[in-house]
């Protein structure tokens, strides 16, 4: 979408005159219902104010814990300014961001990541990791991010990062538009995905004060060419008033699928000695010679799947990545041991097939789950384990960047409900064998 701030756009009055706007307000629910915490993301200082300032103020007034993460310092807002260098603009806009957020949620200090203004798309992973660190366990947390269809590349990049972080943490997600209201028309809008928040007078006043705090955007830097106002009255009208419209979009985290799409062996399972040794250790830890029914959670390209198939009568492998499953199927079809393996697309615990299972393997995947999803996986595995069944865990012992969990967290969640039968650990990997009465008769 090509647009500029100084070209005529759709007036705010045209949006509000549309009958669907009135219907939206009549059907509006409370976007903050059920949340104890709100984390608002922005690409540039002022985005959070324009798109979700009223929500931020309302959340703070209700006593919710609030946080703000801003990807850039907005240093590229006036690229031709004769009076302000990029560094000076960044410094001023950083101060403005602090003042605006404090007006909306007194005491809240925004986290500015200092990424390149105009280049956030090259740093989506950094944004997602920062948001994950702020959110942690996302239960009863609402992440509010720029809309992934807003038309500005930085806004959409932060929106994608926010959506990924929401999945990783298990948080709820809402998105807000800034530029969409300017370049689009009412017939372009996905009205069925819109929801509205009515603002009380205190929230409206706080948002008005916060908008004014962004002086480099709402006032000219000087009277010289290149220092013009960026956010004039017509643009600001979209964010004024007693209503904020938000977008309900499904959260999505395509990173793992993109890894498998970009490379046939993204983890080096066929070439790294660590991976080869880990599979051998895992197989050696299996206490029984064979298993009638087994489940592998997160099969990736199928290297461990094929190894397990030699010890199982019936093996089901589950993975949410279509590209990973295609690679796994190719691998399994090249070996007679793998042709009978059932591959399923899906995520745990929602798509987890029912047992009973004599063996469940969770290898290097538990920390790619949200805390809530891990809890659900543990509960399902414990419920579906056959009498004498075995659970084997294997996880990297080092920090896992960009995710809220690590291997120790995963193992602690399982050992809280299942007894430990055997352990192995070295510098890089830790393995557990879990279950009731899982060790074989020594005379077997």
Secondary structure, 3 states (H helix, E strand, C coil): CCCCCCCCCCCHHHHHHCHHHHHHHHCCCCCCCCCCEEEEEECCCCHHHHHHHHHHHHHHHCCCEEEEEEEECCCCCCCCCCCCCHHHHHHHHHHHHHHHHHHHCCCCCCEEEEECCCCHHHHHHHHHHHHHHHHCCCCCEEEEEECCCCCCHHHHHHHHHHHHHHHHHCCEEEEECCCHHHHCCHHHCCHHHEEEEECCHHHHHHHHHHHHHCHHHHCCCCCCCCCCCCCCHHHHHHHCCCEEEEECCCCCCCHHHHHHHHCCCCCCCCCCHHHHHHHHHHHHHCCCCCEEEEEEECCCCCHHHHHHHCCEEEEEEEECCHHHHHHHHHHHHCCHHHCCCEEEECCCCCCCCCCCEEEEEEECCHHHCCHHHHHHHHHHHHHHEEEEEEEEEEEECCCCCCCCCCHHHHHHHHHCCCCEEEEEECCCEEEEEECCCCCCCCCC
